[in-house]
Amino acid sequence: MSLVYSTEMGRLCPKCRNPIARCECRKQKITAAGDGIVRVGRSTKGRKGKGVTVITGIALPAEALKILAKELKQKCGSGGTVKDGVIEIQGEHRNFLVEELKKRGYAAKKSGG
């Protein structure tokens, strides 16, 4: 049984036993690379009909993925988020994002209908 809380340091990571804010094992998490192709699609599932552009297949650490998402959101002038290694950007921006990702050196293509 491992220690998961300390009154002195707060919540602790059960693997590396550091405080959650300084956890080393969570920072090293890299998303699955798949086949090396970045797919840019559209999704409305669970959003009451509102569409979001979904970018999958980017193999970057979590922090770098957040930075990339922030830059792409700024380029689109829209909001969004990163969930489980997938970038979601509000609105229909597939064509623009495919071109932008190609400029950045990714093998990007549109997916879905």
N, C-alpha and C positions, 0 to 999 in steps of 0.2 A: 504494500500500500504506500502510495507516495503523497507527499504534502501538496495540497492544492491551494491553500490559503494561509497567510501569515499576517498577524496583526501589525507587524512591523513593515512588511512590503506589500501587502494586499494579495490579489490573486496571483498564483504562480502557474507557470506552464508545467504540466506533468512530465513532459519529455526532457526539456533542458533545465528545469527548475529555476528559471529566471523569472522576474516579474513579467506579466503579460506585455507591458509596454516595451520591455527590452528582450523579448523572446527571439531567439536566434533561429529556431527550427521553422517558425511560420514565415519568416522573411525569405527563406531559401526556396519556398514553394514556386515552381515554374509550371505553367500550364502545359498541357499535352500538345505536342507539335503536330500530331496527325500526319497528313501527307504533304505538309509544307505549303499548302494553298490557303490563302486567307479568303474566307467567304463572307460576302456582304449581302445580307438578306433583309426581309421585312417581316415583322411579326405584329399581330394584334391580340394574340392569345392572352387572356387574363387582364386586358387593359380597357375593357368596355368599348371596343371598336377603335380606340386610338392606336395609330400605327407608330412603331419605332423601328429604326434601322438597327440591325443586329450584326455585329462583326465577330466572327469566330475564327479560330485557327492561328492566332498570333501567339507564338511561343516566346513570352517575355516573363520575367519575374513580376510579382504583383505590383511593386512600386513603379516599375517602368511602364507597366500596362496602364496604371492610373495616370501617369504623366502623358502618355500617348492619347488616352481618352480625353484628357483635358484639352490638349492641343486640337484634336479633331472637333470637339464640341465648340471651341472658339472659332474654328474655321467655318463651321456650319451656322454659328450664331444660335445655338440651341442647347438645351439641357440634356442630361443623360446620366448614366451610371456604369459601374463595372460590377458584374455579378458572376461569380464562379468562373473567372477567366474569359467572360464574354462582355464586350463593350456594347452598351445599348445607348443609342442617340435618338432623342425624340424627333419625330417627323420622318418624312421621306427624303433621304439624302443618298440613296444608293449610288447613282451615277457619279455624283461629286466625290463620294468617299472612295470608290474604286479607283478613280483617277488620282486622288490624293495619295492613297496607299501605294500605287504604282510609282509615283514620284519619289516616295520614300524607300523604294527598293523591295517592296513586298510583291509576291505573285498573287494578285488579288483578282477575284472574279465575282460577278453577281450570282446569287443563288436564289432559288425559288421562282415564283411567277412574276 
